Amino acid sequence: MTIDVAEPGASERIFDAGMQRFGGVDIILANAGYGVRRGLIDMDDRDLRAMFEVNFFAALSLCSVAARSWRADGRAGHLIMCSSCIGKFPLAYHGAYCATKASQAMACAALRAELQDHRIAVSSVHPITTRTEFFVESDRRSGAGGSTAEVPDHAPSFLVQSPERVAAAIVRCMERPVPEVWTSSLVRLSAALFTAWPWLLHRVLDRQAGTERQQDQRRQRGVPNDRE
């Protein structure tokens, strides 16, 4: 079905459609979302709230509809939100997206504790840079249309993965639920180090912000993305 997940009542329609088609729903995967490459103070309130409506509130709403149904029926279930590695640490010029993904991660952690007595598992997924249309759409929404690159040109190849790898990790989680799904042990370790030593995070952020500004300068000069 095609639906705007941010519309009032969308979560109920999605869940009801699943019940009617499959005769029951055991797992919810909230995956809808988008990003914008823009400084936080350059995001107007309308755009920021719209992103939260899709990325966070719609995901929480769908999970809540399912959880209430399962709890009322005494059924077990599994809620999964596709967060991001940058739901655990931020990136400059992607702050709005990071904030929505951090909200998902925190909500999942709380939901897991709240629903465990009802046999409802809750997981958050934390992929790294993935080859999808995400960055093409992000550039379009950011006013940098014309890019056809599936990943930023400055993203190290060892921090880029296929969507199949993410899908396989999610399937394993469906088979054996865990609180958090990470698709890169290196990035998971980095998140822990950033929490333990914030100065390290800020050093990396400063460098990343500089790279983003250099990318803008290249675009202004008409230098193509070398991954396009």
N, C-alpha and C positions, 0 to 999 in steps of 0.2 A: 504494500500500500504506500501511497505517496501522501505525506502529511507534514505540516509545519509543527514540529514538536513543541514550539513555544506557544501555540494556540491554547486558549482555555479548553479543557476537556480532552486535549490530545492524548494524554497518558491513559485515560480511561478507554478511549477508542482503540488505542494500540493494544492494550491488555485484553479487551473484549474480543478484538479481531483474532488474537492468538488463541484465546479460549475456544472460539467458534471453529477455527480452522483445525486445531490440533486436539481439541477435546480437553485440553489442560495445558498449563504453563508451569514448568519446573525451574527455568532459568531465565533471568533477565540480563541482557547485556546492553547497557546504556553507552552508546558509542558516538552519538551525534555531537558535532562540535566544529568550530572553526577558529582561526586566529587572525590577527592583524599585526603587521609589523609597523609599529608606531610608538613614539614616546608617550608615556602615560599622561603627561600634561597636555598633549596634543589630541587626546581622545576626548570627544565631548560626552556629556552624561548619557545622551540617548544611545550612542554607539556602545558605550561601556555596559549600560544596562541590558542592551539587546544581546550582547555576547554572554553575559551572565544568565540571561533567560534561557538561551539555547544550551550552553555548556554545562551550567550547574543546576538551575532550577528545574529545567525539563528532565534532566537525569534523575534528580532527587524525587521529583513528582512521580515518574514512572516506577521507580523502585518502591516508593511509598504505597502506590496503588497495589502493586503486586504483593508486598509484605502484609498489608492489611487483609488482603484476600486470603493469603496462605494462613495467617494467624487465626482468622475467623473460622477457617475450615479445618484447622489443626494439621495442615500440610507442611511438609518440609519444602525448602526452596533455596535458591542461590541467586543473590544479587551481585552483579559485576558492573563496575563503572570503569570506563577506559579513561584514566587520568593521564599522567605523563611523567617522565623523569623530572621535568621542570615544574611539576607540582610539589617537588621536594626542595628545589633550589631555583632561583629566578634567572632569567636572561634579560639583559638590557634591550629595550625596544620591543620586547614581547611581554612586558609586565602585566598587561591586562589578561592575556591568555594564561600566563603563569598563575595569576590570582584565581582564575576560574578552576584550574586544575588542582591547585592547592586546596581549594574549597571542597572539591570532590574527594580528595584523599582524606581530609579531616572528617568529612561526613561518613565515609566508609568505615573509618576506624571506630567512630562512635556507634554507628549502626550495628557493626559486628558484635560489640559488647551488649547492646540493647536487645538484639534479636536472637542471641545464641540459645536462650532457654526455649525458644519457639522452633528450634531446629532449622533456622534460616541462616545460611552462611552468607558472608559479605566479603567481597574481594575488590581491591583496586588494582588496575593494570598500569604499569609505568614504562611505556616504550621509549626508545631513543628515536633519533631522526629516522623516519621511515619513508620509503619511496612510494608515495601516493600523490594524489592531486592536491594535497593539503597546502603545500607552499605556493603552487600556482594560484590557488584560490586566495591565499593570504596576500600575495602580491597584488592580485586584482582588487581586493578590498582595500588595500593600502594605497591604491593609486599608482602602483608601479606595474600596470598591466603590460602584457606582451611577453612576460617570462613564460617559458615552457619547461623550466627546470623542476624536476621532482624533488631536489634537495638544494640547499644553498651552496653556492660555489666554494665557500670557505669551510664547509663541514668536512672534517677529516673522514676518510673512507672507512676507518675502523669504528666510527661512531654512526655509521649509516647501515640500516638493515632493510630486509625485504618485508612486505606485509605478510608473507607466508610464515615468517618466523614469529611474528606477533600472534598470528592466528593459531599456530601450533602451541604456543605458550598458554593462550587462553583456553584451548581445548584441554590441555593437561590440567589446568585449574578447574575446569568444569568436572573433570573426572575425579579429581582429588582437590577440593577447595583449600586454598591457603589465603591468609589475609592480604598479602601483597604479591603481585606478579611482576618480576623484573626480567627484561630481555637482554640485559647487559650487566654482568657481574662487576665490570670495571666502573660503570656509571653508578651502580648501587653503592660501591665502595666510596666513590667520589662524594656522593650525597652524604654519607656518614662522616667523611672527613670534613666536609663543609660545615656540618652541624657542630662537630667537635672543635674546629678551628675556623671561626668566621672570617678571620683575616685572610685566609686562603681563598675563601669564596669571593671576597671583595677584590682580591688581586686578579682572580680569573675574570670577574665581571668587568673590571676596568679594561682588561685586554680585549675582551669580547666586544665591549662597547666601541672601542677604537676600530676594531675590524668591521663592525657594522657601519660606522661612519665612512670608512674607506670604500666599502661596497657602494654606498650612496654616491660618493664622488665618482666612482667608475661608471655608474649608471648615468650620471649627469654628463659624463664625457662620451657616452654612447658605447662604452666597452662592454661586449657581450659577456654573459655568464658562461664560463668555460665548461659547464655541465649541460648546457642547452643543446 
